[in-house]
């Protein structure tokens, strides 16, 4: 099993950020098995959340 770091963002939610990350990784990595969400963050502008981000590790079968 190999692990790589993934950073994904979304304007909608943390859930959507993780989904977008999985979709993006799936374009280049076959046999995606799981994503371990290591960290989450938001970007704020003028007191409002403008984007959600997630940092994770991806495991896949080789």
C-alpha positions, 0 to 999 in steps of 0.5 A, spaced: 500 500 500 502 506 498 500 513 501 500 520 497 498 527 500 492 530 497 489 537 498 482 539 495 478 545 496 470 547 495 466 553 495 460 548 498 463 544 504 468 540 507 464 534 504 464 536 497 472 538 498 473 531 500 469 528 494 473 533 489 479 530 492 477 523 491 475 525 484 481 528 482 486 523 485 482 517 481 484 521 474 491 518 475 491 513 481 487 506 479 485 502 485 483 508 490 481 504 496 480 510 502 482 517 504 484 519 511 482 526 512 488 529 516 486 536 516 481 541 514 481 549 514 476 554 511 478 561 507 475 567 510 474 573 507 470 579 510 467 575 515 464 570 511 467 563 509 469 563 501 472 556 501 473 549 505 479 545 504 481 538 506 488 535 507 488 527 506 492 521 505 490 516 500 491 509 500 490 505 494 492 497 492 498 496 487 
